[in-house]
Amino acid sequence: MTQPPSQQPPQGGFGAPQEPQGTPQPPQGPPQTPPQAGYGYPQAPGQPPGYGYPQQPGQQPGPYAQQPGPYGQQPGPYGQQPGQQSGPYAQQPGPYAQQPGPYGQQPGPYAQPQQYPGAPAPGGPGDGGAKRKPAVIIGAAAAALLVIGGGIFFAMSGDDDGKKDPVAEQSKGAKPSGSPSVNEGNGNGDGNGGGDEDLNAGRKKGEAKVLWLQKNDIDLPRNGSDVRGPWVVGDTIVKGMYRTVSGYSVGDGKQKWTLKLPADLCAAPAQTTTNGKIVIGVKNGTTDKADCADLQMIDLNTGKAGWKKSVKKNGTWDFLSDISLAISGDTVTVGRTGNSNAYRVSDGKELFGKQSGNCQPFAFAGGPKLIAASNCRTGDVDNPQHQIQELDPVTGKARWTYQPKRGWEIDKVYSVTPLVVSLKKEKEWSILALKENGQLRTGITSDKGDKFAPDCGSAFAIFGKSLDGCTGVAADANTFYMATAADSSGLARTNKVVAFDLNTGKTKWKAAAPSERVVKPLRMEGGDVLLYVEAGYNKGGGIATLAPTGGTPKMLLQHPVSTSQIESTFYNSKIVYADGRSFIASGRVSARNDKEELETKTMMAFGN
């Protein structure tokens, strides 16, 4: 939001616009009438700091100093409930805006997707979902999370950790078959990507065993391929890449089955159904013009392909973006720019399609509830109107609707139950929690100096926006947990976990990672926060838990120091912990040549 030159922004706080060098700068652009001071906005001289900024000694705390009635008016960032009386939130502009009913009047013409200069050029077939399309870049641009002085913002740059994804020198592509075909495997192959090397030779007392190490065995296209999954279903761990979905034994890594796809795997949900079924997206051809428009159901217990269906194109501009998938109950949703569909996982029956009205879902988060993020017509591409809803997964009807203030875009869903949502507006970032009925619960306030960078996958995931699947965050009924960005100012990288009270938005406690280590929350486990402890120099990684009251992480599974170098080599790694075993998988596989490609380590398992 631009401000008159006379106004100076506050020092960095959660949601404040920042320059990458860490020096707060006034926003650029023509002067506009400023909003009332509050969360995410510069303060006028003499005004108290707004929501999200550190308080000065002797001052009353920000807008939460007075508690509103349950039905009080919430102008500014929190919005107004129609027909209700004013409350104490009047000084809070920001992302929390007017709450329409689910069937109320919607805003004007449909907002166009935001364009971002400098986004990476899409590649050819098999490049992990990017595709050559005319017109604009869709959705969130390639953005690296940067956090300066307690404020959090996005910069148009490379990926989060600065790693370069290697590109192969030769073009290679498997010839697609006409339909999926399953190879049940013979159980041969020892799952030992280390060859003749004994990966447990250097294991010390108290350390977990290396159960198996897997190398790539798929001939990939020149640009490599993203890895989908892994998902653990019973005694099988499954991952998908390029034109193959494969299941492996969790105990020894032996391949149990392989399903060959007729074209590129281009989308997959973060989770399966409770009985191990999944629906993936497959391109409807093998040329650059192919769309991510075919759905394939797979039983991950057996690798058997179920129903297959093509999503019908709805208008000229449909499938300008790739699809994103989410599963809730027996429903799989297909989100994309301007359109959406939902199908029954068990039999492929279409349950609902494009919504009526001016607001259309573009992405969903699944799990115990179905959450939809929608874009509403406004006629102003630079000032979009988003909304978030809980939908009935069978009918698609909204159970409630929450609209943030104009200009704020729904970015990610960090937790479905309780509902914790990330929003962004240009270089500003906000996190809010909603109640079961969709009303605002609170906004998260960070302490000055804390820097955060949740891991939500590749920074270049522009086409097809997924709402869920982030790590580095977790939540229980009353607390939201988020890891800080790694601090490299000392001898070794380290970080901490910060717990936020979901009823007040304030920090409850901070827990440091083990010495010279970096931790990442994965989910809740038995009332504790489940953490992945990254491997470091001469230090094995592992799985740990952190009590909901904080304190020191407790190791559940200590990975061997002797294999820490291998553990550290997985690119954009994905971590899964199930039944006492931990699995580390690469998020993308690519190499400079065929030989190096087949030597690339893709998945590793640990257990006692």
VEXRO-686110 format. One record per residue: x, y, z of N, C-alpha, C in turn. Coordinates in steps of 0.02 Angstrom, whole numbers, plus 50000, padded with zeros to 5 digits. Layout:
<pts>
XYZXYZXYZ;...
</pts>
This chain:
<pts>
500434994150000500005000050000500445006150000;500365010649951500785016549949500555021650000;501015025750023500875030750074501145037550051;500855043050076501125049650061501845050150087;502275054050053502965054550074503055056950145;502565060450173502635063050241502615057550293;502335051750275502295046350324502905042050319;503185040250376503755035750379503535028950405;503785023650376503585017050400503905015450466;503605010950506503895009050569504495004550558;504845003050611505374998150607505074991250595;505494986650571505244980250547504814976650597;504254974250574503804970050614503484965050568;503114960650595502794955350556502324958450506;502474957850442502034960450391502244967150363;502784970150389502994976650365503374975950300;503274980450251503664980250190504394981550206;504854977650177505564978350190505954978150126;506544981150127507014980450073507474974650088;507714971150037508134965250049508744966550092;509014972650090509604974150129509464974950203;508834975050222508664975350293508534982450318;508584987450275508444994250295507744996050273;507284997550319506604999250299506595005250253;506225004750198506165010150150505435011750140;505265018150130504565019750115504355016550049;503745014150046503505011149983503515016249927;503625013649866503655017849807502975018149773;502865023549736502235024149699501905030749712;501385032349676501035038749685500695039049752;500675045049782500345045649848499615043749843;499375040549895498665038849901498445040749971;497785041049979497525042250046497675036450090;498035037550145498245031850186497665028850224;497695022350237497195019350281497355021150353;496905019250398497055020150468497615015550488;498025017650534498625013750552498425007050582;498795002050565498664995450592499134990350563;498934984350566499354978750547499584979250475;500244979450464500514979450397500564986350365;500394991650401500414998350372500875002950411;501185007750375501595012650410501185016950457;501505019050511501155023150561501315030550551;500825034650562500945041750560501315043850623;501725049350619502095051550678501635052650737;501835049950794501445050850855500925045550867;500805041350818500315036050828500635030050860;500265026250900500545020150928500645014850874;501115010250883501205004950834500575000750827;500454998450766499864994350753499994987050764;499504983250748499524975950757500114972850719;500504968850752501054965450720501734968650733;501734974550763502364977950775502544977750849;503194977450864503394977450935503154983850970;502934983051032502694988651071503274992151106;503214998651114503725002551149503605002251224;504135002651264504055002451337503565007851361;503135005951405502665010651434502025011551394;502015009051332501405009651292500925003951305;500305005251292499804999951296499904995351236;499794988851244499854984451186499374986451132;499514984351070499144986351010498404985351013;498094983750957497374983650953497054978050993;497454973451019497154968051059497094969951133;497244976251150497214978251220496504977551248;496014978851206495324978151227495024972151191;494634968251225494334962351195493644964251167;493514962651105492864964251075492334959251097;491714961351092491174956551100491184951651042;490884945951050490934940850999490634942850932;490204947850933489884949850870490034957150853;490544959850883490714966850871490974968150802;490894974350779491124976350713491884975950711;492154973850654492874973250646493104976750583;493114983450582493374986850523494124986250520;494424989150467495154988550459495314981550436;495854978750463496074972250438495574966750450;495164967450503494724962050522494044962350490;493874968050460493264968450422492654969650466;492094969950434491464971450468490974965950456;490654963650509490104958950502489474963050486;489154961650431488584965750410488064966550465;487844972850475487304974250521487494973950594;488154973950609488364973350679488644979950704;488724980250770488944986350802489704986850803;489934993150809490654994350808490974991450870;491604988950862492004986250917492674989550919;493134986950959493774990250970494284988950917;494114985750861494604984250810494644989650756;494374995550771494315000650719494975003150692;495525002150728496165004750706496594999250675;496304994450643496694988850616496564987750541;496844992050498496824990150427497314984650414;497254981250359497684975550343497294970250307;497464963950317497144958850276496464956450300;496234958950359495634955950387495044960550372;494644958850324494134963450300493434960650308;492954963650273492244962150281492094954850269;491654952050310491464945050304490784944350271;490754942350208490104941150177489834934350198;489184933550197488904926850207489044922650145;489004916150153489174911850096488724912650036;488144915450048487684916149992487524923549978;487914927950008487804935049999488044937649932;487934944149921488144947249858488904947249854;489174945749796489894945549786490124951749749;490774953449756491034959349721491014958549645;491194964149611491134965149539491524960449493;491754962449433492004957849383492624954149406;492724948449377493244943649400493944946649392;494324946349445494994949149444495464944749404;495894948049364496384944349325496964942349370;497294936749353497864934649393498424939849391;498784940449446499314945249451499914943049408;500224947949375500794946449333501434948349370;501944944249359502584945549391503134945449339;503524950849335504084950849288504644946449314;505054943949269505644940349290505524933249311;504924930449298504794923549317505174918949271;505354912949295505744908349253505354906049193;505704905049137505364902749076505174895449084;504574893549064504374886549068504774882249021;504824875749038505204871148997504764866748956;505054861248932504684856748888504374851048926;504184845748893503864840048926504314837048979;504004835149034504374831849087504754836449131;504614842949129505004847549169504674848849236;504264844249258503974844849325503374849249328;503024850449273502394854049276502394860549239;502974863849229502984870049192502844868549119;502524873249085502364871949016502354878448977;502454877848911502484883848869501774886248856;501604891948884500944894748874501014902048855;500594904548810500594911748797500284915448855;500284922048849499964926448898500354926748962;500004927449018500324929549080500564923749122;501004925149168501204920249218500644920049270;500444913949289499864913149333500084912449405;499694915449450499774913949521500374917349551;500654914149602501204916949639501844916249598;502214921649590502824921449551503374918049590;503924916549555504494913549589504724918449641;504674916449704504804921149757505174917749812;505714920849834506084918049891505874921849953;505734918250006505544921450068506154924850099;506104931250110506634934750146506314937950207;506684938050262506414940850323506924945450353;506754951650362507224956650386506934960050446;507274959850503507084963650562506384962050586;506174955850581505514954050606504974954650554;505104958150499504614958550445504754952850396;504244950750360504314945050316504054947050248;504464945950196504224947850130504534943450077;504304944350015504514940349959504944944549912;505464941649886505874945149836505904940949773;505884944349716505904940749652506614938449640;506754932249660507434929749653507404922249645;507944918849663508004911649654507614907849706;507804901449716507444897249763507664898849834;507314895949883507394897749953508104896849979;508424891449960509054889849992509654891349947;509534894349890510084896349847510384890649806;510114884649812510374878949775510194879649702;510634877249659510514877249588510304870349567;509764870049529509524863549505509914861849442;510314856549443510714854949384510274852949326;510514854349266510144852849205510534847849164;510194842749140510534837549102510754840149034;511244836749004511524838948940511174835748881;510884829948890510584826348834509834825548844;509464825848790508744824948794508574817648793;508174815448841507974808448846507244808248863;506864803848835506164803348852505894796348838;505554793548887505254786948877504664787548829;504564782548788503994782548742503364780648781;502864784948781502264783648820501844778048789;501524774248832501044769248808500354772348806;499874768748780499204771548772498824772348837;498964768348888498604768648951499064766149006;498894767649069499324765449123499394757849125;499984755449139500104748249145500504746949208;500314741849246500634740549310501084734449304;501684735249333502154729649341502194728349415;501964722449437501924721049508502604719649539;503134718949499503794717949527503894710949553;504524709149560504674702449585505014702449653;505074708349683505374708749749506124708049749;506424707449690507154707249687507424714349695;508064715149695508324721849707508334723049782;508914724549808508984724849880508834731649910;508664736449868508524743149893509144746649918;509724743849903510354746749928510684750749874;510544757349873510864761649824511594762849839;511824760349895512524761149911512964755749881;512664751249840513054745949809513304741049861;513944739449858514234734649904514424737749971;514364744249976514554747750037514074746050094;514344744650152513934743450212513784750150245;513174752550235513004759250260512944759350336;512934753650368512884753350441513554751750475;514084751350435514734749450463514964754350516;514814760750507515054765750555514544767650606;513984763850610513444765650657513664764850729;513494769750771513674769650841513074767550884;513214765750945512684763750991512184769450999;511544767650996511014772551004510784775650938;511154774450885510964777150820510514772250782;510084774950741509634770850701510024767350645;509724762250617510014758750560509814762250495;510244761850447510034763650378509684757450350;509044758050339508654752250314508794751050240;508844756350202509004755750131509124762550101;509454762550045509614768650007509464767249933;509094771649902508864770549834509184775649786;509384773149728509624777449675509104777849619;509154783049579508684783949524508754778349472;508194775749449508194770649397507734772449339;507564778849334507104781149282507474785649233;507404784349169507704788549118507284794849112;507574800549130507204806849135507334811349076;506894816149064507014821049011507584825649029;507774829848983508374834048991508364838349054;507784841049071507734845549128507594841949194;507594835349193507444831749254506704831649269;506514830049330505804829449348505704830649421;505144833749439504934834249508504724827449533;504774826449599504554820249631503914821649668;503404817649658502764818249693502754813149750;502494815149807502504810849865503124812449906;503364807649946503114800849952502504800349999;502124794949989501564793350031501674786350061;501544785550125501594779050157500894776150165;500794770250136500154766650141500304759650166;500154758350229500304751850258501044750550258;501244745050225501954743250222502274745350157;501974750250123502214752550058502334760050059;502894762250032503014769350022503024770649947;502664775849926502524777049855502774783949836;503064784349777503244790849749503114790749674;503014796649645502904797149573503394802049543;503614800449481504094804849447504054803649372;504004809049335503984808949262503384804849238;503474798849213502924794849187502854788249224;503024788349289503024782249329502794783649399;502384779249428502224779249499502424772349525;502824772249580503104765849604503004765149679;502894758949701502834757349771503404752949794;503664754349854504234750649881504084748249951;504394742849971504314740350039504644745150087;504284746950140504574751550189505154748350227;505154741750231505664738350270506324737550235;506314735750170506944734450136507024738350071;506534742350052506594746449993506484742949927;506324736449929506214732849867505574735249832;505624735649767505054738049728504504732849729;503904735049747503324730549750502904731049687;502864736849658502494737849596502694744349562;502564744649498502704750749459502124751749409;501864757849408501334759549361501614764449310;501614762349247501854766549192501274770949167;501414777349160500904782149137501014783749064;500474785649027500534787148956500854793848942;500884798248992501174804948983501424807349051;501644813549053501964816149114501484816649173;501724814549230501384815949293501454823349308;500904826849317500934834149322500604836949384;500264832949424499954835449485499804829549531;499824830849597499654825749646499464829249711;499004826349749498814829349813499334827849867;499294831649921499774830649976499624824250014;499004821950013498834816050052498354811550013;498294805350037497854800450006497204800150045;496744795850021496164794250062496384789750119;495944788650167496124784550224496244777250205;495984775050148496084768050126496614767450072;497024772750064497594772150019497474773549946;496914776649929496774778549860497034785649847;497214786949785497444793649766497224795049695;497164801449679497024803649610497584808349590;497914806849534498464811049510498264814449445;498634819649427498534822949363499054820549313;498834819049253499274816849199499134821149138;499654823149102499554827249043499174823348989;498784827048950498364823748899498714823048832;499374823048834499774822048774500514822648792;500934821748742501654821948755502004827648720;501614832348693501914838248661501914844148708;502234849548687502254855548727501564858648737;501094857048694500424859948698499954855948743;500194850448771499764846248813499574849848877;498964848748900498714851648963498744846449018;498794848749079498744844349137498004843549152;497674839149113496944838849113496654831849123;497084826849129496834819949139496924817949212;496424814649239496454812149308496504804549307;496924801849350497004794549356496984792549429;496494788249446496454785649514496904779549519;497264778949576497714773249587497604770749659;497584764149666497594761049732498324760049751;498564763949798499274763649815499464757349854;498974753649878499114747249910499364742149860;499094742349800499244737249749499574740049687;499514746649676499764749549614499274748949556;498674746349569498184745549516497864752249497;497824753449432497504759449407496754758549408;496404763649432495674763549433495404767749376;494894771849391494574775749340495044781149313;494914783049252495284788449219494784793149187;494894799549193494414804449168494774810749146;494534813649092494794820149070494354825649096;494664830749124494284836549149494094840749088;493444841849080493204845649022493424852949026;493644855448970493854862348966493244866948970;493284871849014492724876349026492914883349003;492844884648940493004891248914493694891548882;493804896848843494424897548804495044897648848;494994900748906495584901848948495684896449001;495264891348999495364885949048496014882349034;496324879849087496964876349085497544880749062;497454887349069498024891749059498554890249112;498314888049171498774885749223498694878249231;499194874949258499124867949276498634867249334;498424861249348497954860049402498314858749467;497954859649522498194857449587497634853049617;497844847849653497374842949679497384842749755;496814841349785496764840449858496224835249871;496324831249923495854826049942495584827250012;494924826950018494584827450082494044822150083;494104817250128493624811750128493674807850064;493104806950030493084803349967493034808149908;493264814349918493224819549866493914821849846;494044822349782494654825449756494444831749719;494774837249733494624843549700495164845049649;494954848449596495404850449543495374858049538;495894861449562495904868649561496354871349506;496174877049479496574880449429496284887349420;496614891649383496404898549376495714899049344;495234901749381494574903149353494084897349351;494304891249367493864885449363494044880349417;493574876049433493704870649480493194865149469;493384859049489492944853249486493084848849546;492604844549562492704839749616492404833049594;492754827649611492544820949591492574816349652;492184811049648492204805949700492794801349686;493224800549736493834796549726493654789349711;493164786649744493004779549738492764777549668;492394781849634492124779749569492194785049514;492464790949528492574795949477491984800249461;491424799449495490834803449481490974810849497;490774815349451490864822449464490354824749515;490594827949567490164830149622489944837449613;490394841749593490204848649580490744851749536;490554857249503491004860649457491074867949473;491114872049421491214879149429490654882049471;490844886349519490354889149566489964894849533;489374896049558488974901749535489234908049569;489094913749540489304920049569489964922549540;490214927749569490804931149544491464928649573;491434924149622492034921649654492134914349635;492734912749610492874905949588493484903049625;493414897049654493994893949686494544892649636;495174893749657495744892149615496194886949646;496094885549711496514880549745496144878249808;496334872249832496004869249889496534866349937;496334865649999496714861950049496264856350075;496534850250080496134844550100496294842150169;496074836050184496154833250250495484832450284;495434833750350494794832950385494264837950363;494464843450332493994848250304494224850250235;493744852650194493904855050128493884862650128;494464865650118494544872950119494684875350049;494324880550027494404883249959494644890449962;495114892149919495324899149910495054901449843;494724907249843494394909749783494634916649766;494584918249701494714924949676494054927749651;493914934049668493284937149651493394942649599;492904943549557492944948649505492954955549537;493434959649516493474966449542493554971649487;493814969449428493954974249375494604977849385;494974976149438495614979449453496134974049465;496564972849416497054967449422497564968749477;497654975149495498154976849545497874976949616;497234975749622496924975849688496414970149693;496664963949696496204958149694495804957449759;495264953749753494854951949811494844944349815;495134941649869495114934449880494624932949936;494444926649941494044924349997494234917050012;494094914950073494224908050093493584905250122;493454898850105492824895650126492954888550148;492514886150192492474878950203491894876450161;492024871250120491514868550076491294861650100;490664860150087490424853350096490754849150041;491144844050058491514840350006491074836249959;490444835449975489994831749931489604836349884;489374841949910488954846449870489324852549845;489874854349877490244860449859489954866749887;489414866249927489124872249956489554874950013;489574881550017489994884750068489654884450136;490024882350187489774882350255489894889150289;490394892750266490534899550288491014902750239;491064909250241491504913050196491864918450235;492504919150224492894924550254493254928250198;493174934850196493524938950147494044943350181;494674942550164495174947350188495094953950152;495454958950174495394965450143495664965250072;495384969550029495594969949959496354970549954;496624967049906497344967249894497724961649926;497434958449977497754952850011497544946349977;498044942149961497914935949925498024929849970;497584924949965497664918650002498264915049972;498754913550014499374910649990499424903250006;499384901450069499444894550091498984893250150;498814886950160498464884750220498954880550260;499174883150317499664879650358499354874150400;498724874950416498364869850455497624870450438;497294864650430496574864650415496174864550480;496404860650529496074860250594496604860650649;496674866350683496314872750673496544876050608;496134880550584496274883750520496764889550529;497354888850499497864894050500498054895550428;498004901850408498064903750338498614908950329;498994908250276499504913150256499224917450200;499314924050206499104928750155499704933150136;499674935850076500214940350057499924946050015;500304951450016500124957449977500774960649956;500964959749893501604962149868502164959449914;502514963749950503064961449993502844960250065;502204960850079501964959750146501714952550155;501754950250216501544943450231501164943550297;500614939850300500204939650359499974932550372;499894930750436499624924250455499034925450501;498474922250488497894923050531497594916150546;497234915850600496864909850620496124911450619;495724906650595495004907450593494664902450639;494084904350663493694899950706493344894550664;493014889850699492654884550665492104887250619;491824893050636491284895950596491544900950545;492204901450536492484905950486492614912950509;492434914650571492584921350596493324921750616;493574927850615494264928850634494384926750706;494904922850716495114920850783495664925550808;496194926150769496734930750787497204931350728;497654936150731498204936850685498854935650723;499334932550691499964930750724500424936750727;500694938150786501164943650796501854940850812;502344942450771503024940050785503414945150825;503914942750861504374947250896504864950150846;505094956150860505584959350817506214955150816;506474953950756507084950150749506964942950729;506364940350741506224933450720506104933250645;506404928450612506344927750540506094920650525;505624920150479505304913750465505314912150391;505334905850375505324903650305505024896650300;504364895950305504054889350297504224886350230;504294879750228504484876050168503854873650133;503684876850078503074875050042503244872449972;503824869649964504024866749900504434871549859;504494870049795504914873849751504684881049745;505154885649746504994892649736504754894049665;504874889449619504684890449550504024887049532;503634885149583502994881949570502474887249553;502514889849493502084895349472501434892749443;501474887449404500884884949369500524879849413;499924881449433499554876849476499734877849548;499314881349584499474883349652499164878549702;499574875149743499324870849796499304874849861;498774873949899498714877549961499054874050019;499054867250019499304863550076499974860350061;500224856250107500854852750097501464856250123;501384861550162501964865150190502254861450249;502904861850258503234859550319503584865550351;503844864450411504104870050449503574873350492;502964870550489502394873150528501994867250555;501644868450610501194863550640500714867250685;500154864050703499674867350746499284862150786;499124863850849498634860050887498054864750903;497614862850948496994866550958497104873950975;497634875451013497714882351037498394885351022;498824881750985499494884250973499714882950901;500044887850872500344887250807501104887350815;501434882450784502164881750790502484883050722;503014887150722503354888750660504104889350673;504494886250629505224886650635505484893150608;505974895850640506304901850614506774899750557;506954904650516507444903450463508114901950496;508514897850463509164895950491509614902050496;509944902650553510414908050566511114905450555;511454908350507512134906150490512674910950516;512494915250563512974920250587513514917250632;513374911350661513864908150705514304903350668;514584898550704515024893650675514644888650632;514004887550648513594882850611512874885350610;512494882950561511794885050555511384882350612;510924886350636510464884050688509824888150684;509314886050719508684889750721508294887850783;507664889650785507234888150843506514887350819;506114884750864505394884150852505044889350895;504594893150865504214898250901503484895950905;503204896150965502504894250976502084900550985;501534901050948501084906750952500414904650980;500144908651024499484907451053498954909151001;498554904250981498044905450930497454909650955;497414910951020496884915151046497094922451053;497744923651058497984930551064498444932551007;498734927750973499204929150919499914930450943;500014930451009500674932251036501104926051046;501754927351050502234922051061502144919151131;502124912451135502074908951200502764907051225;503164904251181503844902151200504254900951138;504904900351148505374898751094505824893051118;505934888251075506354882451092506914881951041;507524882051066508114881651022508204874650996;508464874150935508654867750906509254865050943;509394858550939510014855950967510604859850940;511144860050977511724864050960511954862950888;512034868450853512284868450784511854864150738;511214864150750510734860350709510164864850688;509794862450638509194865850613508614860950618;508054863150645507464858850653506894861550610;506454856950591505874858650550505264854850576;504744858350600504124854850619503814851350559;503584845150570503254841350517502504840950528;502304839650590501594839050608501564837950683;500944836950708500854835150778500874827550784;501154824950838501214817750849501084816350922;500494813550938500334811851007500344817851054;500144823551031500134829551073500774833551071;501314830751043501944834251037502054836650965;502524841250956502714843550890503244838650863;503104835750805503584831150774504064835350732;504714834250742505234838250709505694833850668;505934836650613506514833750579507114837950598;507634834550622508264837850639508734836750580;508924842050547509334841350487510034838750505;510314834950458511004832750465511464838850456;512024838750492512504844150487513204841350479;513694845650482514384843350476514554838650533;514704832450515514874827350564514314826250615;513694827450594513114826450638512554823250597;512304817550619511754814450585511104818050599;510634817450553509974820350564509564815950609;508914816950609508494812750650507794815550658;507384811750693506694813650709506654814950784;506344820450803506284822350873505584824850887;505414825250951504784828350971504924834151018;504464838851018504514844651062503854845251099;503884845751164503274846051205502884852451189;502234852451196501834858451182501984864151229;502374862851281502584868151327503284870651311;503594867951259504264870151240504794865751273;505374868751284505924865151315506424862651264;506714856751277507234853851235506944848251193;507084848151127506844842651085507104835851110;506674830851105506854824051126506914819651064;507494816651054507624812650994507224806150997;506864804750944506524798350935506944793450894;507264796150844507654792150797508274796050777;508844794050802509464797550786509804794150726;509854797850671510164795150611510924794650621;511264789950590511984789050601512394794950577;512914796450614513384801650593513744799350530;513874792950524514264790350468513934791350400;513274792350399512924793450336512654800550330;512904805050372512644811950372512784815450306;513334813850274513494817050210512984815050157;512814808650155512294806350108511634809650124;511454809950187510814812750208510754820050187;511314823450183511304830650166511264831950091;511304826750050511344827849978510674827949943;510124826449978509474826049944509224833049929;509104834349865508894840949843508164842249861;508034848049893507344850049910506994844149945;507324841449996507114835150027506414835350057;506084829650054505434828550085505514823250139;505234824550197505324820150255504664817050275;504664810450285504064806950308504264802550367;503854802550420503974798250478503344794150489;503414787550489502834783150498503054776650531;502694774750583502804768250617503524767150638;503834772450664504514771850690505054772150637;504884773250575505374773850522505354780950493;505934783350472505964789850439506204788850367;505934792850322506104792450251506284799450226;506814799850188507034806150158507034805050083;506674809250046506634808649973506814815249941;507144814949884507284820949846506634823849819;506584830449817505994833649789506044834549714;506654833849688506754834349615507384830549598;507374827249540507954823449518508154825949449;508784827849441509064829749377509824829149381;510144828749325510864827849324511144830449258;511814830649253512134833449194512204828449137;512164822049154512214816949101511884810549125;511824805749081511474799549097511804795749155;512464795349154512814791649207512694794749275;512754801349279512644804749342511914804049364;511464804049316510744803449331510604796949367;510904791449343510784784849373511154783849438;511614788349455511964788049518511644792549571;511134796349550510804801049596510414797249649;510554798649712510194795549767509524799049775;508994795149778508324798049777507914796949841;508074791749879507684790649940508094786349989;508004787750053508394784350106507924783050164;508014777250198507574775450254507994773550315;507734775550373508054774050437507554770750483;507794766450528507364763350578507784759550629;507454757150681507814753450733507774745850720;
</pts>
